[in-house]
Amino acid sequence: MKKLKNITCIFLLLCMLINYILPITNTVFAKSISESEKVNLVNDHMCTSVLKIKGEDNLKLVAYVCYNDPDTGTKYPAFCVEPDKPGVGTGAGDSYDVNLSALNTPELWRMLYKGYCGSNYSDWGLECDDDLYYATKVAVHCYARGYAPTSKYEEPHRVGNGQNVSYEEVLRRGRKVLTVAQQIYEYGMTGTDNYIKATLSVSNGNETQTTIDGTKYLVRDYTVTANKELSSYKVSILGFPNGTRILDNSNSDVTNMTDPNFKIAIPISEINGNINGYINITDARVKTYPIFYANSGNDGTQNYIITDPSEVTTARATFNFNAFQGSLKIIKKDAETNKPIEGVMFNVKYSDGTLVGDYKTNSAGEISISNLKQGTIIATEISAPDNYIIDTIPKSIFIELNSAQTLNVPNNHKKGNLVIKKVDADCNEIPLENVTFKIYDSDHKYIDTIRTDKTGVARLNNINVGTYFAVEESCNEYYRLNTDEHEIIVKWSEEFGDSSITITNEKKTGYIEIKKFDKEAKEKYDTFLGVSGVLFGIYDEQGGLVDEITTDANGYCKSHELPLDQHYIVKELKTREEYITNNTEFTVNLTENGIIDGYVYTLNVANEHKKGNLFIEKITLDDKTIQMGNVEFELYLVGNGELKLFIGTYFTDANGEIYIEGLNTRKLSIKGSFYK
C-alpha cells in the first residue's frame, strides 16, 4: 500500500510539472468526475463469493462499491486498494465520502481498462456482470498486495452463508473468475497500453453550395476526431450569419452528436461579408478511461480507485470564409460593329452605395474586377470616347457568392448627317443636280453612293460621326468632273446639326475664234487677206455682253473661255475706216459637235471695202512734169507685210492721165514704165 501511495504522489507531482511546462492550447480538458472532487461511495449490492483465500476457510466478501451521480444516475465503479482494511459494505458502513485526485499508475489503468471498466463479462465467457467486477477487484487487490491472484486465491469448498446459490454454481463460476482475474492481473503487469489524455480536433472538408428545404446554403463539412473512441459531443457556433444551421448527414438540425461528421450550413443570402466564426465542441466524451485515487481521509478505512470510461473534453475550431471572391467583367462593344471600345470609364459600387472604384476599358474593351462580395453591383458609365454616346443609365447585376459574372454594355455611336452642296464654281447660287458621290470612311472603305437633288444637295443621314471622304463619280454634262478627294468631318447632329461641305464644279468651256478677212481678196483672188483692228462683241442668250475681242494684225481674234451650256450671239461692233461694218448677227452653238471641253468654234467674217476713184494726172520725170500719152502702169493691192495683189494694167491717155473708178479704199502700189 505504501508503494501505491508513493507511486501516486510521484504521478501527481509529474502532472503538476507537465501542466506548468506545456503551453496552454485551445483544447480544454474536463472530466465527468473531476479532480479534487469529493464524492460519496456506496455499497450498491453484495456479489456472490465464488473464491476463497488459500489456507483459509472463510469466503471473501465482495461488495459492489460505486459512486452514483445524483444528477445523471450514472454509476462509477470503485475498487479498493487496501483490502485488509474495512471498507464500504465490508465493515466501515454502507457509504462514506472520498476525495478524488488523478492517478497515473499504468498497471492499475490496464487492469481496469482490460477488466470491468473496458470490457463486458461475455467477452470473457463469464456468466454475469458481478463476476467480471469480482475478477477485476481480485486483480487490483493482488497488485496492492504484491502477488498474483492464482497464488492467493482458490476455488471455494462450500457455499457462503446467506447466498441462494448451489455449490456447483459457486464452483463453476469461481474457476472462471479466478482464471479471468489472473489474466487481467498479468495484462496489467506486462501490457504496454497506458492512459493518455483525451485530445480532440476539428477538421473541415468539402465546401459546396446546396439547396436545402428550398434555401440555398454554403455548406462546409466537418469531422471531429479524438485520440480514442469518441462516443458523443455537442456542437455550438458563434459569430455566424443569421439562419446558420448545424446539420447531420441527413441535413437534420442537431446539437448533440454521436457521429463524428457534421455540417455547417450558412444561408447564402445572409453572407454579406467575410465570416470569422467559431465552432465549439463541448461535452465530448472520449473513452480514455482516466482513473482517480479516492482517498477516504481515514487511515482506518479503505482507499479506492475509481474510473470514468469517458473523459470529457472540449475543442474549438475557427470558420474563416473570404466572401470577397466574386468577380465581374464589363464588356464594352460597338452596338453596330461589335468591335471593342477602349477608354470607356465606369463607376462601380454596391447597391448600398459602397464604392468599388472607377475603371476604364482596355484595348479589348474589357474591365475585370475581382475581390467582390455577394450583392448587387451598380455600374454607371461616366465617360466614353468622343465618337460614342455615353450610356448614363446605371446597369445593375447581382454577384452571387464566389461567382464570376459578365455585364455586356454596348455603346451607340454618335450619329450625324453628311450633307454635300453642289454649286457652280462661278456662281454659287446655281445648284447642280444629279451629281453623284461615292462616300468612304476614315479607312477608305466604301460606305454608300449619294446623288444631288434639284437643289444641288446630296445627304447621307444618321451615320457614325467621324471622318469621311467624298469622291465625285459623275456630274452634269456641261461641267467638268471635280476629281479632288473631299474630307468631311461628320459631327454629332444633336449638338451641331448637319455636317455639310460645299463642292463647286467648273463649267466645261469652249472658245469662239473669229477670222476677219477682206471679202474681195478672198472671192476675186482666193487669198486670205486678214483685216486687223475689228472689234467684236459676244453676247449670251439673255443679251448680256460676255466678251469683246479685236482682230490682230492677221485678222484673228479669240474669246476667253465660254461655258458650253448656251448659244452665243457675235456682233461686229467696230471696223477699220476703209471697210464697211458687217452688221450680221452670228449665232454660235459651242456644242454643235458634242459637249467637248475646250472646243473651238471658228467664225469666218468677211468685210467689204468702201469704194473710191484713182486719178493719175501727171508724170514727173527728171523733176519735170510732162504730159505723155500711152504710158503703161501696173496697179497692185498692197496687203499686210509683203503681200501685193496685181489689179491691172492701165495706160495714160493723150493728156497723160489715168482715171479709174470703183477701187477699194485701201493702200495701192503703182508701177509705171515708158513703154510707148
Secondary structure in CASP SS format (residue, H / E / C, confidence):
PFRMAT SS
TARGET T0000
AUTHOR 0000-0000-0000
METHOD secondary structure of the structure
MODEL  1
M C 1.00
K H 1.00
K H 1.00
L H 1.00
K H 1.00
N H 1.00
I H 1.00
T H 1.00
C H 1.00
I H 1.00
F H 1.00
L H 1.00
L H 1.00
L H 1.00
C H 1.00
M H 1.00
L H 1.00
I H 1.00
N H 1.00
Y H 1.00
I H 1.00
L C 1.00
P C 1.00
I C 1.00
T C 1.00
N C 1.00
T C 1.00
V E 1.00
F E 1.00
A C 1.00
K C 1.00
S C 1.00
I C 1.00
S C 1.00
E C 1.00
S C 1.00
E C 1.00
K E 1.00
V E 1.00
N E 1.00
L E 1.00
V E 1.00
N E 1.00
D E 1.00
H E 1.00
M E 1.00
C E 1.00
T C 1.00
S C 1.00
V C 1.00
L C 1.00
K E 1.00
I E 1.00
K C 1.00
G C 1.00
E C 1.00
D C 1.00
N C 1.00
L E 1.00
K C 1.00
L C 1.00
V E 1.00
A E 1.00
Y E 1.00
V E 1.00
C E 1.00
Y E 1.00
N E 1.00
D C 1.00
P C 1.00
D C 1.00
T C 1.00
G C 1.00
T C 1.00
K E 1.00
Y E 1.00
P E 1.00
A E 1.00
F E 1.00
C E 1.00
V C 1.00
E C 1.00
P C 1.00
D C 1.00
K C 1.00
P C 1.00
G E 1.00
V C 1.00
G C 1.00
T E 1.00
G E 1.00
A C 1.00
G C 1.00
D C 1.00
S E 1.00
Y E 1.00
D E 1.00
V E 1.00
N E 1.00
L E 1.00
S E 1.00
A E 1.00
L E 1.00
N C 1.00
T C 1.00
P H 1.00
E H 1.00
L H 1.00
W H 1.00
R H 1.00
M H 1.00
L H 1.00
Y H 1.00
K H 1.00
G C 1.00
Y C 1.00
C C 1.00
G C 1.00
S C 1.00
N C 1.00
Y H 1.00
S H 1.00
D H 1.00
W H 1.00
G C 1.00
L C 1.00
E C 1.00
C C 1.00
D H 1.00
D H 1.00
D H 1.00
L H 1.00
Y H 1.00
Y H 1.00
A H 1.00
T H 1.00
K H 1.00
V H 1.00
A H 1.00
V H 1.00
H H 1.00
C H 1.00
Y H 1.00
A H 1.00
R H 1.00
G C 1.00
Y C 1.00
A C 1.00
P H 1.00
T H 1.00
S H 1.00
K H 1.00
Y E 1.00
E E 1.00
E C 1.00
P C 1.00
H C 1.00
R C 1.00
V C 1.00
G C 1.00
N C 1.00
G C 1.00
Q C 1.00
N C 1.00
V C 1.00
S C 1.00
Y H 1.00
E H 1.00
E H 1.00
V H 1.00
L H 1.00
R H 1.00
R H 1.00
G H 1.00
R H 1.00
K H 1.00
V H 1.00
L H 1.00
T H 1.00
V H 1.00
A H 1.00
Q H 1.00
Q H 1.00
I H 1.00
Y H 1.00
E H 1.00
Y H 1.00
G H 1.00
M H 1.00
T H 1.00
G C 1.00
T C 1.00
D C 1.00
N C 1.00
Y C 1.00
I C 1.00
K C 1.00
A C 1.00
T C 1.00
L E 1.00
S E 1.00
V E 1.00
S E 1.00
N E 1.00
G E 1.00
N E 1.00
E E 1.00
T E 1.00
Q E 1.00
T E 1.00
T E 1.00
I E 1.00
D C 1.00
G C 1.00
T E 1.00
K E 1.00
Y E 1.00
L E 1.00
V E 1.00
R E 1.00
D E 1.00
Y E 1.00
T E 1.00
V E 1.00
T E 1.00
A E 1.00
N C 1.00
K C 1.00
E C 1.00
L E 1.00
S E 1.00
S E 1.00
Y E 1.00
K E 1.00
V E 1.00
S E 1.00
I E 1.00
L E 1.00
G C 1.00
F C 1.00
P C 1.00
N C 1.00
G C 1.00
T C 1.00
R E 1.00
I E 1.00
L E 1.00
D C 1.00
N C 1.00
S C 1.00
N C 1.00
S C 1.00
D E 1.00
V C 1.00
T C 1.00
N E 1.00
M E 1.00
T C 1.00
D C 1.00
P C 1.00
N E 1.00
F E 1.00
K E 1.00
I E 1.00
A E 1.00
I E 1.00
P E 1.00
I H 1.00
S H 1.00
E H 1.00
I C 1.00
N C 1.00
G C 1.00
N C 1.00
I E 1.00
N E 1.00
G E 1.00
Y E 1.00
I E 1.00
N E 1.00
I E 1.00
T E 1.00
D E 1.00
A E 1.00
R E 1.00
V E 1.00
K C 1.00
T C 1.00
Y C 1.00
P C 1.00
I E 1.00
F E 1.00
Y E 1.00
A E 1.00
N E 1.00
S C 1.00
G C 1.00
N C 1.00
D C 1.00
G C 1.00
T C 1.00
Q C 1.00
N C 1.00
Y E 1.00
I E 1.00
I E 1.00
T E 1.00
D C 1.00
P C 1.00
S C 1.00
E E 1.00
V E 1.00
T E 1.00
T E 1.00
A E 1.00
R E 1.00
A E 1.00
T E 1.00
F E 1.00
N E 1.00
F E 1.00
N C 1.00
A C 1.00
F C 1.00
Q C 1.00
G E 1.00
S E 1.00
L E 1.00
K E 1.00
I E 1.00
I E 1.00
K E 1.00
K E 1.00
D E 1.00
A C 1.00
E C 1.00
T C 1.00
N C 1.00
K C 1.00
P E 1.00
I C 1.00
E C 1.00
G C 1.00
V C 1.00
M E 1.00
F E 1.00
N E 1.00
V E 1.00
K E 1.00
Y E 1.00
S C 1.00
D C 1.00
G C 1.00
T C 1.00
L E 1.00
V E 1.00
G E 1.00
D E 1.00
Y E 1.00
K E 1.00
T C 1.00
N C 1.00
S C 1.00
A C 1.00
G C 1.00
E E 1.00
I E 1.00
S E 1.00
I E 1.00
S E 1.00
N E 1.00
L E 1.00
K C 1.00
Q C 1.00
G E 1.00
T E 1.00
I E 1.00
I E 1.00
A E 1.00
T E 1.00
E E 1.00
I E 1.00
S E 1.00
A C 1.00
P C 1.00
D C 1.00
N C 1.00
Y E 1.00
I C 1.00
I C 1.00
D C 1.00
T C 1.00
I C 1.00
P C 1.00
K E 1.00
S E 1.00
I E 1.00
F E 1.00
I E 1.00
E C 1.00
L C 1.00
N C 1.00
S C 1.00
A E 1.00
Q E 1.00
T E 1.00
L E 1.00
N E 1.00
V E 1.00
P E 1.00
N E 1.00
N C 1.00
H E 1.00
K C 1.00
K E 1.00
G E 1.00
N E 1.00
L E 1.00
V E 1.00
I E 1.00
K E 1.00
K E 1.00
V E 1.00
D E 1.00
A C 1.00
D C 1.00
C C 1.00
N C 1.00
E C 1.00
I C 1.00
P E 1.00
L C 1.00
E C 1.00
N C 1.00
V C 1.00
T E 1.00
F E 1.00
K E 1.00
I E 1.00
Y E 1.00
D C 1.00
S C 1.00
D C 1.00
H C 1.00
K C 1.00
Y E 1.00
I E 1.00
D E 1.00
T E 1.00
I E 1.00
R E 1.00
T C 1.00
D C 1.00
K C 1.00
T C 1.00
G C 1.00
V E 1.00
A E 1.00
R E 1.00
L E 1.00
N E 1.00
N E 1.00
I E 1.00
N E 1.00
V C 1.00
G E 1.00
T E 1.00
Y E 1.00
F E 1.00
A E 1.00
V E 1.00
E E 1.00
E E 1.00
S E 1.00
C C 1.00
N C 1.00
E C 1.00
Y C 1.00
Y E 1.00
R C 1.00
L C 1.00
N C 1.00
T C 1.00
D C 1.00
E E 1.00
H E 1.00
E E 1.00
I E 1.00
I E 1.00
V E 1.00
K C 1.00
W C 1.00
S H 1.00
E H 1.00
E H 1.00
F H 1.00
G C 1.00
D C 1.00
S E 1.00
S E 1.00
I E 1.00
T E 1.00
I E 1.00
T E 1.00
N E 1.00
E C 1.00
K E 1.00
K C 1.00
T E 1.00
G E 1.00
Y E 1.00
I E 1.00
E E 1.00
I E 1.00
K E 1.00
K E 1.00
F E 1.00
D E 1.00
K H 1.00
E H 1.00
A H 1.00
K H 1.00
E H 1.00
K H 1.00
Y H 1.00
D C 1.00
T C 1.00
F C 1.00
L C 1.00
G E 1.00
V C 1.00
S C 1.00
G C 1.00
V C 1.00
L E 1.00
F E 1.00
G E 1.00
I E 1.00
Y E 1.00
D C 1.00
E C 1.00
Q C 1.00
G C 1.00
G C 1.00
L E 1.00
V E 1.00
D E 1.00
E E 1.00
I E 1.00
T E 1.00
T C 1.00
D C 1.00
A C 1.00
N C 1.00
G C 1.00
Y E 1.00
C E 1.00
K E 1.00
S C 1.00
H C 1.00
E C 1.00
L E 1.00
P E 1.00
L C 1.00
D C 1.00
Q C 1.00
H E 1.00
Y E 1.00
I E 1.00
V E 1.00
K E 1.00
E E 1.00
L E 1.00
K E 1.00
T C 1.00
R C 1.00
E C 1.00
E C 1.00
Y E 1.00
I E 1.00
T C 1.00
N C 1.00
N C 1.00
T C 1.00
E C 1.00
F E 1.00
T E 1.00
V E 1.00
N E 1.00
L C 1.00
T C 1.00
E C 1.00
N C 1.00
G C 1.00
I C 1.00
I C 1.00
D C 1.00
G C 1.00
Y E 1.00
V E 1.00
Y E 1.00
T E 1.00
L E 1.00
N E 1.00
V E 1.00
A E 1.00
N E 1.00
E E 1.00
H E 1.00
K C 1.00
K E 1.00
G E 1.00
N E 1.00
L E 1.00
F E 1.00
I E 1.00
E C 1.00
K C 1.00
I E 1.00
T E 1.00
L E 1.00
D C 1.00
D C 1.00
K E 1.00
T E 1.00
I E 1.00
Q C 1.00
M C 1.00
G C 1.00
N C 1.00
V C 1.00
E E 1.00
F E 1.00
E E 1.00
L E 1.00
Y E 1.00
L E 1.00
V E 1.00
G C 1.00
N C 1.00
G C 1.00
E C 1.00
L C 1.00
K E 1.00
L E 1.00
F E 1.00
I E 1.00
G E 1.00
T E 1.00
Y E 1.00
F E 1.00
T C 1.00
D C 1.00
A C 1.00
N C 1.00
G C 1.00
E C 1.00
I E 1.00
Y E 1.00
I E 1.00
E E 1.00
G E 1.00
L E 1.00
N E 1.00
T C 1.00
R C 1.00
K C 1.00
L E 1.00
S E 1.00
I E 1.00
K E 1.00
G E 1.00
S E 1.00
F C 1.00
Y C 1.00
K C 1.00
END
